[in-house]
Structures are given as structure tokens and as C-alpha cells.
Amino acid sequence: MTLPQHVRLVEVGPRDGLQNEKQPIGVADKVRLVDDLTAAGLEYVEVGSFVSPKWVPQMAGSAEVFAQIRQKSGVTYAALTPNMQGFEAAMAAGVKEVAVFAAASESFSQRNINCSIAESLARFVPVLGAARARGVRVRGYVSCVLGCPYEGEVAPQQVASVARELFAMGCYEVSLGDTIGTGTAGKTRTLFDVVGRDIPRDRLAGHFHDTYGQALANIYASLLEGIAVFDSSVAGLGGCPYAKGASGNVASEDVLYLLDGLGIHTGIDLQALIAAGERICAVLGRDNGSRVARARRLGGG
Ligand SMILES: CC(C)(COP(=O)([O-])OP(=O)([O-])OC[C@H]1O[C@@H](n2cnc3c(N)ncnc32)[C@H](O)[C@@H]1OP(=O)([O-])[O-])[C@@H](O)C(=O)NCCC(=O)NCCSC(=O)C[C@@](C)(O)CC(=O)[O-]
């Protein structure tokens, strides 16, 4: 199969990457991260979440972050909104694109958003309606597509059923999340084969955490299935508050390196992206999760 000629990266570092950090991170540092990512040439940055601050305290300042970032024309700056309360807060903050998030496993849905899968989908219907009325695009997420921290194996058909509902209610794209990073290349191909029977592949995205070191292999497997949108996190930041032990998303720098090696060019400046990752890692006092960034720091390549 021929690989896609163009790939879009959805940078989730400021949201998925930072949401799990225990230490307080100032608004100025979050703003600087988003601005650095814009400067590096990312076309899509997920900036924050309008969720309960009791559930995810780190995202509490998202409105202030939106107010202070330098938005570049042509770049999408998005936020997660789990319900109408979040959607309205996002609109008040001037957000132009939002994402709703469901799960393919009942246990994860309960732990993450305190309701069943069916209840979550019902909650999203008014969000999609309000978004449509305002001309706001909505992206959909499905978590636990290749395994659940509470239930183990998740059937691709279950993922397909949730993804189908999100697409049918108006999500323009559905991102399939390997929340705990247990997926393998073989399972990834099967997943997109099954979900791709209901939803056009150019409306699907892959979101791979790298807990088992399989994320790049899973992205390559997805490319072979015709998937051309991938979520990634600068410096491999992150983890999920409701999936203990899950590591961050695949590092954006490493995905860029993979794509470049395949002759798929994104226009993103790798050096600037590495610098953005190094800076936020220094702020957080943590190791850089990007293998490419670490190699370049040591003078490799
Ligand atoms: C969904 C809720 C709110 C339900 O939480 P709930 O407690 O069931 O909500 P509720 O409607 O009963 O309201 C209870 C309180 O929450 C408040 N509330 C209610 N809604 C909001 C809101 N939007 N913004 C701010 N506050 C809100 C509401 O005002 C009230 O406040 P109180 O009267 O107690 O002071 C909660 O469970 C929640 O916020 N969960 C956060 C989940 C989250 O952010 N998880 C991480 C993101 S998902 C992810 O990382 C996976 C992904 C996308 O990356 C893909 C992958 O890797 O799998």
C-alpha cells in the first residue's frame, strides 16, 4: 500500500502532556510552550481543557492561557470540552475548535468522566448542536482503543461502535487513543481495518501513548492503513490521570523524524520543536521523552 503524501500532526503536549503533572505550572510557562510550538510550525495545538478543576487541577487556567497565547492565522488552537458547561466556558474564552472525549470501555468512561459511554454520548449531542450553530468544529476522541487499564482487552467492534456514534453526531474527525500504550502494530492494523469500514480513513486519527515503546511502530502500521493524522506530544510529555502508569504520548520530535525519513514532509522545524521540548522539560525538571531530542543533545545525528 502507498503511504499518505501529507500527514497532519495534532500537538497535544500543552493539554495531554501537562494535565497529569503534579507540580503547579504557571500560565506564563504554558503560554510560552504554545507560542514555541506555533513558532516551530505546528498547524494544530491542543491548548487546554475546560473540565472540572477538581478532577484535573492542572487545566484550571486554560481560559487564561487562551487569552495570552499569540494565535497565528492558519493554526488551530483547540480545547477539550466534556459537556455543555465546558463548551460554554470554552466559547467565553474565545476557543474556535473543541474536542469531546468518550471511551471504548465502560470502566474507563466512569473513572474519566463519571458516566457511562451512553451517557457521555448523550451529553455530547447538545455540545455538537451548539458548536454547529456557532460554526465551531468538533473533534472526537475514543480512549482505550487497544486496551483498558481496568478491563484489559477491548474489541475493535466496540471501538467502532463508539467512533461511529461520534462521527454520526458531527465530529469531523475521530482520534483513536491507545491510552495505556499496550497496542501493537498488528492490532493497530486490525483496529483501523475494522473502524475504517464505517468511517472514511481520512476522518480518522491515531493517538498513541508510548508506554510499551510501540508508538512509532503503531504509527507506521497506521500509515500503511492510510491514516494521515497523528496526535503527539512534544518531548513525549504526559500520561493520563485515570490510567495509572501510562506514559506520555509519542514524542512529536520522534514522529517528525520518522515522517521525514519516509519522505513525508510537514513543514515543521525539527530543531525549533526540539528547543520547545527542551525548554518545557527544564521548567518541569524532567527528562526529555524524545529519543531524537536526547540524541541531538548528545551530538548524535
Ligand atoms: C466530566 C466531569 C466534569 C463530570 O464530573 P461530575 O462530577 O460528574 O460533574 P457534575 O455535572 O455532576 O458537576 C459536579 C461539579 O463539577 C463542575 N463541572 C461540571 N462540568 C464542568 C466543566 N466542564 N468545567 C468545570 N467544572 C465543571 C460542576 O459545576 C460541579 O461543581 P460544584 O457544584 O461541585 O462546585 C468530570 O468528570 C471531569 O471534569 N473529568 C475530567 C476528565 C479529563 O479531563 N480527563 C483527561 C482528558 S481525557 C484523556 O486524557 C484521554 C485522551 C483524550 O487524551 C485520549 C487518550 O489518550 O485516551
The ligand as an SDF file (V2000), in Angstrom:
LIG
                    3D

 58 60  0  0  0  0  0  0  0  0999 V2000
  -16.8130   15.4070   33.0670 C   0  0  0  0  0  0  0  0  0  0  0  0
  -16.8330   15.8540   34.5110 C   0  0  0  0  0  0  0  0  0  0  0  0
  -16.9540   17.3560   34.6030 C   0  0  0  0  0  0  0  0  0  0  0  0
  -18.0210   15.2000   35.1730 C   0  0  0  0  0  0  0  0  0  0  0  0
  -17.9040   15.3610   36.5710 O   0  0  0  0  0  0  0  0  0  0  0  0
  -19.1690   15.2810   37.5390 P   0  0  0  0  0  0  0  0  0  0  0  0
  -18.6660   15.4330   38.9380 O   0  0  0  0  0  0  0  0  0  0  0  0
  -19.9530   14.0580   37.2020 O   0  0  0  0  0  0  0  0  0  0  0  0
  -19.9700   16.5870   37.0480 O   0  0  0  0  0  0  0  0  0  0  0  0
  -21.3130   17.2320   37.5180 P   0  0  0  0  0  0  0  0  0  0  0  0
  -22.0070   17.6890   36.2660 O   0  0  0  0  0  0  0  0  0  0  0  0
  -22.0330   16.3590   38.4840 O   0  0  0  0  0  0  0  0  0  0  0  0
  -20.8010   18.5370   38.2940 O   0  0  0  0  0  0  0  0  0  0  0  0
  -20.0580   18.4260   39.5010 C   0  0  0  0  0  0  0  0  0  0  0  0
  -19.1920   19.6540   39.6700 C   0  0  0  0  0  0  0  0  0  0  0  0
  -18.2840   19.7700   38.5650 O   0  0  0  0  0  0  0  0  0  0  0  0
  -18.4760   21.0370   37.9310 C   0  0  0  0  0  0  0  0  0  0  0  0
  -18.3000   20.8730   36.4740 N   0  0  0  0  0  0  0  0  0  0  0  0
  -19.0130   20.0560   35.6640 C   0  0  0  0  0  0  0  0  0  0  0  0
  -18.5660   20.1990   34.4080 N   0  0  0  0  0  0  0  0  0  0  0  0
  -17.5710   21.1060   34.4450 C   0  0  0  0  0  0  0  0  0  0  0  0
  -16.7200   21.6670   33.4450 C   0  0  0  0  0  0  0  0  0  0  0  0
  -16.8160   21.3010   32.1630 N   0  0  0  0  0  0  0  0  0  0  0  0
  -15.8130   22.5790   33.8130 N   0  0  0  0  0  0  0  0  0  0  0  0
  -15.6990   22.9550   35.1070 C   0  0  0  0  0  0  0  0  0  0  0  0
  -16.4710   22.4590   36.1040 N   0  0  0  0  0  0  0  0  0  0  0  0
  -17.3980   21.5450   35.7590 C   0  0  0  0  0  0  0  0  0  0  0  0
  -19.8900   21.4610   38.3060 C   0  0  0  0  0  0  0  0  0  0  0  0
  -20.0130   22.8740   38.2290 O   0  0  0  0  0  0  0  0  0  0  0  0
  -19.9910   20.9660   39.7340 C   0  0  0  0  0  0  0  0  0  0  0  0
  -19.2400   21.8570   40.5570 O   0  0  0  0  0  0  0  0  0  0  0  0
  -19.6050   22.0250   42.1350 P   0  0  0  0  0  0  0  0  0  0  0  0
  -21.0380   22.4450   42.1450 O   0  0  0  0  0  0  0  0  0  0  0  0
  -19.3420   20.6820   42.7650 O   0  0  0  0  0  0  0  0  0  0  0  0
  -18.6250   23.0620   42.5560 O   0  0  0  0  0  0  0  0  0  0  0  0
  -15.5380   15.3830   35.2450 C   0  0  0  0  0  0  0  0  0  0  0  0
  -15.5450   14.0000   35.3310 O   0  0  0  0  0  0  0  0  0  0  0  0
  -14.2820   15.8460   34.6050 C   0  0  0  0  0  0  0  0  0  0  0  0
  -14.0110   17.0400   34.5030 O   0  0  0  0  0  0  0  0  0  0  0  0
  -13.4180   14.9190   34.1640 N   0  0  0  0  0  0  0  0  0  0  0  0
  -12.1510   15.2970   33.5830 C   0  0  0  0  0  0  0  0  0  0  0  0
  -11.7210   14.2560   32.6460 C   0  0  0  0  0  0  0  0  0  0  0  0
  -10.4190   14.6510   31.9510 C   0  0  0  0  0  0  0  0  0  0  0  0
  -10.1420   15.8080   31.6830 O   0  0  0  0  0  0  0  0  0  0  0  0
   -9.6110   13.6030   31.6650 N   0  0  0  0  0  0  0  0  0  0  0  0
   -8.4130   13.7770   30.9480 C   0  0  0  0  0  0  0  0  0  0  0  0
   -8.6880   14.0740   29.5000 C   0  0  0  0  0  0  0  0  0  0  0  0
   -9.1860   12.6610   28.5310 S   0  0  0  0  0  0  0  0  0  0  0  0
   -7.6980   11.9480   28.0600 C   0  0  0  0  0  0  0  0  0  0  0  0
   -6.6630   12.3480   28.5280 O   0  0  0  0  0  0  0  0  0  0  0  0
   -7.7030   10.8810   27.0070 C   0  0  0  0  0  0  0  0  0  0  0  0
   -7.3110   11.3950   25.6260 C   0  0  0  0  0  0  0  0  0  0  0  0
   -8.3400   12.3840   25.0780 C   0  0  0  0  0  0  0  0  0  0  0  0
   -6.0740   12.0900   25.6690 O   0  0  0  0  0  0  0  0  0  0  0  0
   -7.2060   10.2210   24.6420 C   0  0  0  0  0  0  0  0  0  0  0  0
   -6.4490    9.0210   25.2060 C   0  0  0  0  0  0  0  0  0  0  0  0
   -5.2310    9.0610   25.3830 O   0  0  0  0  0  0  0  0  0  0  0  0
   -7.1260    8.0420   25.5080 O   0  0  0  0  0  0  0  0  0  0  0  0
  1  2  1  0
  2  3  1  0
  2  4  1  0
  2 36  1  0
  4  5  1  0
  5  6  1  0
  6  7  2  0
  6  8  1  0
  6  9  1  0
  9 10  1  0
 10 11  2  0
 10 12  1  0
 10 13  1  0
 13 14  1  0
 14 15  1  0
 15 16  1  0
 15 30  1  0
 16 17  1  0
 17 18  1  0
 17 28  1  0
 18 19  1  0
 18 27  1  0
 19 20  2  0
 20 21  1  0
 21 22  1  0
 21 27  2  0
 22 23  1  0
 22 24  2  0
 24 25  1  0
 25 26  2  0
 26 27  1  0
 28 29  1  0
 28 30  1  0
 30 31  1  0
 31 32  1  0
 32 33  2  0
 32 34  1  0
 32 35  1  0
 36 37  1  0
 36 38  1  0
 38 39  2  0
 38 40  1  0
 40 41  1  0
 41 42  1  0
 42 43  1  0
 43 44  2  0
 43 45  1  0
 45 46  1  0
 46 47  1  0
 47 48  1  0
 48 49  1  0
 49 50  2  0
 49 51  1  0
 51 52  1  0
 52 53  1  0
 52 54  1  0
 52 55  1  0
 55 56  1  0
 56 57  2  0
 56 58  1  0
M  CHG  5   8  -1  12  -1  34  -1  35  -1  58  -1
M  END
$$$$
